[in-house]
């Protein structure tokens, strides 16, 4: 099985996967629904926790891609939901079902702002999904990355031999027994599997580049060599946009930041890399200032004093939000 998971979580992944496929419930006796989500300040908070699996299942320690898709589609059509926050703490998981979940996020970001917030880890498949959101906000002690994939093969032949068992394999088709668990992995099977995981890693990097745009390209993703990064490293490199808590994301400034990220994504998709047509300065400059770093504005933007999609300087937007927050909470 090829997986998109950080290798240090592989054992836990196999245990969780076995438990999930053994059976779980879609609704318990208390009336709990797996499709429910909490709404705060207009944001639907959808958890992406634990190992990611393809099966339609509910339980502790894993998230089903199918249930995630259902939650995202429900949020897209929910009039009470103005934006969506994916609350991520996951080492990744199965390949099967990942493309469907990513496509659902791609559809949602055309309708509402979507922020990925990482509290813990967003590795491998979890980072693939995070990279498709408008922005990625990480808590100070989180880790993100692991842009690669892994195939786990266990050779049980010596175990069975020592136990006195002799396994006979009868098959039709030259490759039918490739990577079976009862004999050592052949050089041909190993080469085929390596080609598949290399191809999947390339697909992963392309999707990251498509989602992150100028912030973190396809080439940047490949260059990580599947390394996992601390939160400050991720922000510095472009894997993530800024540091922040979930409360920061759910607050008024987080709401404004999500809207701005959505505007930039739309501008980038318009085919104008300089974003001048949308009245937006380069996203890298915006992110630099949001992280407290100096970043000069392009002359035309500086002259016009424009920052958000309505032509108002970002500093004025933030100041106004802070003043309103103070007045509402004296």
Buried (B, 14 or more C-beta within 10 A) or exposed (E): EBBBBBBEBBEBBBEBBEBBEEEBEEEEEEEEEBBEBEEEBEBBBBBBBBBBBBBBBBBEBBBBBBBBBBBBBBBBEBEEBBBBBBBBBBBBBBBBBBEEBBEBBBEBBEEBBBBBBBBBBBBBBBBBBBBBBBBBBBBEEBBBBBBBBBBBBEEBBEEBEEEEEEEEEEEEEEEEBBBBEBBEBEEEBBEEBEEEBEEBBEBBBBBBBBBBBBBBBBEBBBEBEBEBBBBBBBBEBBBBBBBBBBEBBBBBBBBBBBBBBBBBBBBBEEEEEEBBEBBBBBBEBBBBBBBEEEBEBBEEBEEBEBBBBEEEBBEEBBEEBEEEEEEEEE
